[in-house]
């Protein structure tokens, strides 16, 4: 198999198949739920050929692969025999905070069906386009069949969501699907157009006509039934999970096979129609009204925020919180203005990569940019974000600005999406209003997306950016002479006497003897797994800041500190080996996480004699934990240093 080695290496480095609770995938990511994320070798996975990066969000361990993720996913499942990984009875993985749990729940329910939902939405969108431009007539058989393909999944959405929700709530899938089928049963769905028996809550906000009852108990149905609804079936399946579990406890084993589903359905379906459905329908209407109220308060501000922050939400997986809101709006109102505002973000991102391609002199970046641009036009921007724009920083910021301006422009023209359809250029048909003929609105969307693309490309080209790999061939191709300066100044590639490659000098945070990391008596440091750098055997118990930046981590015990310089270099200073066991004794911190620090500022004082008497070495690694992001790391050739002496140079 083409991805056999990649799949095996990924599986080995997430802690083996025994560490995997479940595995799914989206357009570009393998989404693991691990029993213990600490067993995953994240740094190794990030550096593997075929892997873009690793993200941890929403209780998921996400390995970003790119466009060929379905093939890698299939191979990982085969390699680890993970076909039933998501069906385990007990999820022993970390639950995370409430937000993580919510994101995990929403993504687990909606993500498996979104690909097919987008595909059917595209078919429906193109069908609407063909109708608008006169290629098809509404009465033609071709239109009717295409419309059935495009409409079926969304109309019967409760059945599909019942299946995916059953996986999250641990319910027998066919019981859940039977509940969903009952909600969209044709004869019940058609009752709302018939004779009204009586009206409940007449004259109030909750006025509800009653078309049928169950055992003399009134049943309140939404207009048109539960087709395309989202919230009722999710709550119903959650309720079913509790009833089924109870039934399994009290029903004898000999008749469990049919009596458990019999009793579960007999209880859950009526309760859903009588209680859960009406309450959920009211909640759905309130959510829809709430989101529209926020949007209507200031559509342009909403466009700026959603368009500008959309890519950041995607990076952290938080966009899943808006997906069900959009689907709910489509179900309740037939349109959604919320996700529509994010549409330009992918074009701005693609434009930024075009700007990078046109300006960069790095051959490897140009090579990466071409497939990233192509996939970006189809709305898949993860290769562009993780591979190019985010590491370069400025192009990513520019694309966010372009997305914000595009979102504001869409809001200005009161843009709405009418289906969950394709992405990128395939997403234009999402904006065709089925109630109106013509494609005038479509030209506005195309114009705004083109403007977003041009903005990203032009501004990125004009503003510029640093180097991603610092290819030596760049200098060679331009006939630039390269030479190293003295060690204390670091290595600088020079062109016509001017610095060509940026650098950051790291000063010594300690006074003492310099040692190579290989001599540190701890494999985590000596192997380079924690980062690259040097170690110092201190003769003075004081640590000062080697750079200007921010304290990003300070261990409660005071034995280790993390600093990120203003240039983005991440440093870890770890005082001694296993000194965490001292529980802070002998350490005095003079800063806290989040503090700004200057070069030479005292960070920590420690008692060398106390630490040694306790039986711990004071050898202190000074590491660049993100050294792989840079072209090179040069170290001093001196055997002894004092605080603020030259120690290392990071070539950016």
Order of alpha helices (4+ residues) and beta strands (2+ residues): alpha-beta-beta-alpha-beta-beta-alpha-alpha-alpha-alpha-alpha-alpha-beta-beta-beta-alpha-alpha-alpha-alpha-alpha-alpha-alpha-alpha-alpha-alpha-beta-beta-beta-beta-alpha-beta-beta-beta-beta-beta-beta-beta-beta-alpha-beta-beta-beta-beta
